[in-house]
Amino acid sequence: MTTTTENGATKATTAATVLDASGVTMRFGGLTAVRGVDLTVREGEIVGLIGPNGAGKTTFFNCLTGLYVPTEGQVSYKGTVLPPKPHLVTQAGIARTFQNIRLFSNMTVLENVLVGRHTRTKEGLWSALLRGPGFKKAEAASRERAMELLEFVGLASKADHLARNLPYGEQRKLEIARALASDPGLLLLDEPTAGMNQAETRTTEELVFAIRDRGIAVLVIEHDMKFIFKLCDRVAVLVQGEKLVEGTAEVVQGDERVVAAYLGTPFEGAPGAEELAEVEAAEAHAEAAAEAEAAAEVAAEAEAPAEADTEAAADTEPEPEAAADTEPGPKAAADAEAERETTADAEAPAAAETPADEDATEADAEATEPEAGTEAADDTDDAAPAADADSTTEGDSK
Ligand SMILES: Nc1ncnc2c1ncn2[C@@H]1O[C@H](COP(=O)(O)OP(=O)(O)OP(=O)(O)O)[C@@H](O)[C@H]1O
């Protein structure tokens, strides 16, 4: 597999490196989920990580944050190699959110952010137990910072709500606020807009830009391409555990191997030119057919009166012989139409009384029953966010 080298902006290439992952490989038994991936993120950058399902994106994130110990390779943050221990990685300055939201669902919104703050508080166990002046001061400062972050993500008015009662989109924002509470220099976002509607996605876009403007570099996994290409200075594409391409949105969007990878067709070799020629030939053929059809229509319009007569004659079917006997002309056509209408009127009442109508009524009656089922299903859906929030407190490492 070949790798296209980066083609990022000048700003990006001159800024200091925040994250430097080199040769990261992660094997699970016989499966190599990530293979020799290099990736850097620089100060002030928003970098995207995309790829089809199962490409190894989350596994790579887990290697960066110490959840997994990479089989090979190493990860450095601001020039220091990170030990593969999540709390040490957070302490060093990398924070993350999870694909499956992980909040403390029975704690308040504010408490969730305070939990994220603990890596930055210096008060020890005894200080906390004795609740001395140092602890109280530190606690007040943490609360102030947490409220400031809730303001930043737009959740200040819900500080006292239980996390599980927040709508799905707000739970994602709360996760971001909690991650920011550790004062990171790099934020990793794993599918931050999953399950969001368009308006929520737009707000998240603005939020990520605002985070970058606060001096925090961002590495984001997302399946929403519009979101990624609008947001990111650089995008890396993972396919089957390997980095296929890395570059600006234009470079990545224009790379036919990326399109092929997403469509599930082979990307090695040179499929591009042949396929393009096929598409062009098909388009030329379709254009020629459309032109021929348009020409035929013009010709038909020129002969319109005669054709109208012919159509009227055809309406007198199913007695083609009679039609053939009839002289073509306006009067014959009008007679034929009148006859057809009379026949149709005569048949209409009978049709209205057919048992088919009764069947329809029965069907209508039946149709009301599934509706009750639908309502029940809707109720279940309403309960979904809380259920999701609960599940997130459990140890899903993905
Ligand atoms: N803990 C694990 N043990 C075994 N295999 C794993 C483990 N975690 C991930 N994998 C496998 O590694 C591969 C990459 O999975 P990963 O979740 O990293 O992909 P992804 O790109 O994040 O996918 P998606 O976009 O669907 O989240 C998959 O084949 C997955 O089944």
The ligand as a MOL file (V3000), in Angstrom:
LIG
                    3D

  0  0  0     0  0            999 V3000
M  V30 BEGIN CTAB
M  V30 COUNTS 31 33 0 0 0
M  V30 BEGIN ATOM
M  V30 1 N -10.1050 -5.5070 21.8180 0
M  V30 2 C -10.1350 -6.0820 20.6100 0
M  V30 3 N -9.8960 -7.3950 20.4430 0
M  V30 4 C -9.9150 -7.9630 19.2300 0
M  V30 5 N -10.1490 -7.3010 18.0790 0
M  V30 6 C -10.4030 -5.9780 18.1760 0
M  V30 7 C -10.4060 -5.3030 19.4390 0
M  V30 8 N -10.6760 -4.0000 19.2220 0
M  V30 9 C -10.8400 -3.8660 17.8930 0
M  V30 10 N -10.6790 -5.0600 17.2780 0
M  V30 11 C -10.7530 -5.3080 15.8260 0
M  V30 12 O -9.8580 -4.4170 15.2080 0
M  V30 13 C -10.4050 -3.9620 13.9730 0
M  V30 14 C -10.4680 -2.4520 13.9730 0
M  V30 15 O -11.5180 -2.0530 14.8480 0
M  V30 16 P -11.7680 -0.5380 15.2400 0
M  V30 17 O -12.8840 -0.5010 16.1990 0
M  V30 18 O -10.5070 0.0800 15.6700 0
M  V30 19 O -12.2120 0.0750 13.8360 0
M  V30 20 P -12.8570 1.4940 13.5590 0
M  V30 21 O -12.1760 2.0260 12.3480 0
M  V30 22 O -12.8410 2.3260 14.7820 0
M  V30 23 O -14.3460 1.0820 13.1870 0
M  V30 24 P -15.7130 1.9290 13.3650 0
M  V30 25 O -15.6610 3.0630 12.4120 0
M  V30 26 O -16.7530 0.9290 13.0170 0
M  V30 27 O -15.7510 2.3550 14.8080 0
M  V30 28 C -11.7500 -4.6320 13.8230 0
M  V30 29 O -11.6060 -5.7630 13.0270 0
M  V30 30 C -12.1050 -4.9960 15.2510 0
M  V30 31 O -12.9520 -6.1090 15.2770 0
M  V30 END ATOM
M  V30 BEGIN BOND
M  V30 1 1 1 2
M  V30 2 1 2 3
M  V30 3 2 2 7
M  V30 4 2 3 4
M  V30 5 1 4 5
M  V30 6 2 5 6
M  V30 7 1 6 7
M  V30 8 1 6 10
M  V30 9 1 7 8
M  V30 10 2 8 9
M  V30 11 1 9 10
M  V30 12 1 10 11
M  V30 13 1 11 12
M  V30 14 1 11 30
M  V30 15 1 12 13
M  V30 16 1 13 14
M  V30 17 1 13 28
M  V30 18 1 14 15
M  V30 19 1 15 16
M  V30 20 2 16 17
M  V30 21 1 16 18
M  V30 22 1 16 19
M  V30 23 1 19 20
M  V30 24 2 20 21
M  V30 25 1 20 22
M  V30 26 1 20 23
M  V30 27 1 23 24
M  V30 28 2 24 25
M  V30 29 1 24 26
M  V30 30 1 24 27
M  V30 31 1 28 29
M  V30 32 1 28 30
M  V30 33 1 30 31
M  V30 END BOND
M  V30 END CTAB
M  END
